[in-house]
Amino acid sequence: MQDWLPVRLAPRDGTPVILWIEDEEAMPTYPVTVGVWETDDMTRRSHWRVFGARYGTHIYFDQHIVGWRPLPPHHRA
């Protein structure tokens, strides 16, 4: 897990991050993807929301996240 940070240190403010996901019950289409932490307005439960072009939005909880990384900085040429 070199260069991956523990999920407990991930930002919980809606900042997009790169997530490494493992879920034995429902394997993700892309195990490394971009997600954001959000809280559902109705249930008040918080989760990771990730996007997949083919299958739409999915949610995962901390136990499904192996690690995270910040998005690379945007550089102008």
N, C-alpha and C positions, 0 to 999 in steps of 0.2 A: 504494500500500500504506500510505496514511496511517493512523495509529493502530494498525496491526498490528505486533506485535513479531516479530523473527526467531526461528525455531524453536530455534535454539541456546540461546536464553535461557528457553525454556519450563521449568516445573518438572518434575522427574523423580521426584517423591515420591508420585504417586497423586492429586495435587490436580486436580480437574476444571477444564478450561479450554475456552474457545471456540476451535475450530480452523477455519482456511480450508484446505480440501483440494482439490488438483488431481491427478488421476490419469488420464492419457490412455488407459491400458490398461483401466481399469475405473472409469468415471466414477461418483463417489459420488452417491447419491440426493439428498443434501443437502450441497452444497459447504461450507456453514458449519454446524457442529454442535458438540456438546460431546464431549470425549474425555478420557481419562486415560492416562498413561504407565504401562506395566506390563511385568513380565518374566515370561515363560512358565516355569513351574516345571520342565517336562521338558526343554525345549530351551535354556533360559537366554538366549534371544533377547529383546530388548526391543523394544517397539512401542507405537504409539498405538492404544488400543481405543476405538471409537466405537459408538454405539447408534443404530439406526433402528427405529422401531416396526414397520414393515412387514417389514423384511428381517433383523432381529436384529442381532447383533454383527458388526462388521467390524474389521480391523486395517489400519493404515497405518504407513509408516516415514517418517523425517524428510524424505526426498526428495519425498514427496507433500504436505508441509505448506508452504503459502505463508506463513502467519503464524499468530499466536495472540493472544488477549486473555484477561485474567482475567475470570471471571464477575462480573457486577455485584454490588455489595454488597447484602445483604438489609436493607431498612429497614422498621421497624415504623411504622405510621401512628399 
